[in-house]
Amino acid sequence: MQSHPRWALRGQSGFTLLELLVVLVVLGLLAGIVAPKYFNQLGRSEIKVARAQIEGLSKAMDIYRLEVGRYPTTEQGLNALVQPPSDEPKWAGPYLQKAIPQDPWGHEYIYRSPGEYGEYDLLSLGKDGQPGGDGENAEITSWQ
């Protein structure tokens, strides 16, 4: 007669509590390593989106300037790219195909003309929506 392992004779199969705990610990360690890298990459993606949107808005404003002769005023704002200001007879837009986007964190872009850093300033205040900050909370601007 052959000897069989004890578990084979019982006819029961499954995992012990200890095996399940080991698997959960390993999964927890993997999540602890992978999750921060994933979320860090997500933050960098939002910064890239904000830079791309600012670049697109800047190109639309350059076309506006070519046709109208100047950039929109601070009072006219970015809306002058999609709706004609009442005092602009040379307006030939819309200069954007869609509505003015919000930044990737749901905040309005800040536009000033004339600007402190050029003919106009266009910026996002970053994730926290406050001036200053580092990483995702830093400003993304048209003059950098």
PASEMAR-719091 format. One line per 10 residues: number of its first residue (from 1); for each residue z, x, y of C-alpha. Coordinates in steps of 0.1 Angstrom, whole numbers, plus 5000, padded with zeros to 4 digits. Layout:
NUM = Z:X:Y | ...;
***
This chain:
1 = 5000:5000:5000 | 4990:5013:5034 | 5015:5014:5062 | 5005:4996:5093 | 5019:5000:5128 | 5046:4976:5135 | 5026:4957:5162 | 4998:4951:5138 | 5021:4934:5113 | 5035:4910:5139;
11 = 5001:4896:5147 | 5009:4896:5184 | 4989:4916:5210 | 4995:4920:5247 | 5011:4943:5272 | 5047:4951:5275 | 5065:4947:5308 | 5066:4985:5311 | 5029:4988:5307 | 5023:4961:5334;
21 = 5047:4979:5358 | 5029:5012:5353 | 4995:4995:5361 | 5010:4978:5392 | 5024:5011:5404 | 4990:5029:5399 | 4972:5000:5417 | 4997:5002:5446 | 4992:5040:5449 | 4955:5035:5450;
31 = 4957:5008:5476 | 4980:5030:5497 | 4954:5057:5497 | 4922:5036:5501 | 4934:5009:5526 | 4942:5031:5556 | 4909:5049:5553 | 4891:5015:5551 | 4908:5001:5581 | 4903:5034:5601;
41 = 4866:5031:5593 | 4866:4994:5604 | 4881:5005:5638 | 4854:5031:5643 | 4828:5005:5635 | 4841:4983:5663 | 4840:5012:5687 | 4803:5018:5677 | 4795:4981:5683 | 4811:4982:5718;
51 = 4791:5013:5727 | 4759:4997:5714 | 4766:4965:5734 | 4773:4985:5766 | 4741:5004:5761 | 4721:4972:5756 | 4737:4956:5787 | 4729:4988:5807 | 4692:4986:5797 | 4691:4949:5807;
61 = 4706:4958:5841 | 4681:4986:5846 | 4653:4961:5841 | 4671:4937:5865 | 4672:4965:5891 | 4635:4973:5887 | 4626:4937:5894 | 4652:4927:5919 | 4656:4960:5937 | 4694:4965:5930;
71 = 4720:4959:5903 | 4738:4926:5902 | 4769:4925:5925 | 4804:4924:5911 | 4805:4887:5922 | 4773:4879:5904 | 4785:4898:5874 | 4768:4901:5840 | 4758:4864:5842 | 4730:4874:5866;
81 = 4713:4889:5835 | 4709:4854:5819 | 4710:4829:5848 | 4693:4834:5881 | 4716:4839:5911 | 4709:4814:5938 | 4702:4842:5963 | 4678:4862:5942 | 4641:4851:5947 | 4628:4881:5928;
91 = 4648:4873:5896 | 4624:4871:5867 | 4648:4869:5838 | 4665:4862:5816 | 4671:4899:5809 | 4690:4892:5776 | 4678:4871:5747 | 4713:4858:5741 | 4745:4850:5760 | 4766:4878:5774;
101 = 4786:4891:5744 | 4823:4897:5743 | 4835:4931:5731 | 4843:4934:5694 | 4879:4925:5701 | 4871:4893:5718 | 4875:4905:5754 | 4851:4901:5783 | 4833:4933:5794 | 4844:4945:5829;
111 = 4816:4949:5854 | 4818:4964:5889 | 4790:4972:5913 | 4792:4994:5931 | 4812:5013:5907 | 4837:5042:5909 | 4817:5063:5885 | 4781:5054:5893 | 4760:5026:5908 | 4780:5003:5885;
121 = 4808:5005:5860 | 4807:4986:5827 | 4835:4989:5803 | 4856:4975:5775 | 4893:4980:5776 | 4894:4985:5738 | 4914:4967:5711 | 4946:4962:5732 | 4927:4949:5763 | 4949:4972:5785;
131 = 4938:5002:5805 | 4945:5036:5789 | 4953:5042:5753 | 4940:5062:5724 | 4917:5055:5694 | 4908:5018:5692 | 4929:5011:5723 | 4909:5035:5745 | 4883:5023:5770 | 4846:5024:5761;
141 = 4826:5029:5792 | 4790:5031:5805 | 4795:5065:5822 | 4805:5086:5792;
***
